[in-house]
């Protein structure tokens, strides 16, 4: 599952008062940041693959 975080979501998490049954907002932010990092790594892998393929085609 892909989750896209934006600053609005992060600000909401920082300003919301957690209820007893809600997860810790700091942990939610860390989870969002981890998700963003994983997505960025996937994008970098894809771009690297595209660059390799295009350099092979140019030869």
N, C-alpha and C positions, 0 to 999 in steps of 0.2 A: 504494500500500500504506500503510495506516495503522499507525503504531506508537505504542503508549501506553507512556510511561515512568513509572515511579514511583520514589520515593526508594530503595526496595530495590534496583532495577536499578542506580541511580547509585552506591549504596554498594558493590554488588558490583563494579562496574567500577573503583572507586577502590581497593578492597582486593585485587583479583585481581592476581597477578603475571603479566604478559604473557609468553606463549611467543614464540619467534622468528617463528612464522608468523601470530601474532595481530595484528590492528590495534592501534594505540596506544590505550590506554584513555581518555586525555584526548580524543583525536579522537572516540572512540565517544560520550563524554559530550557533546561539542560537537554531534555529529550528532543525538543525542537531543534536545538543547535546541532545535536548529533545527527538528526535526520538531514539537516541542511548540509552538514559535512559529508555524509554518505552520498547525497545527491551530487554534490560538487565533485567528489571522487569519480562517480559514474560518468559525469559529463566530461571530465578530464580524460578518462579512459576512452570514451567514444571519440573525442576530438583527436587524441593521439592515434587511434586506429584510422580515422579519416585522413589524417596527415600522411600516415604510412602508405595508405592505399593511393592517395593522389601523387605521392612522390614516385611510387612504382609505375603509375600510368604515364608520368612525364618522361621516364627513361626509354 
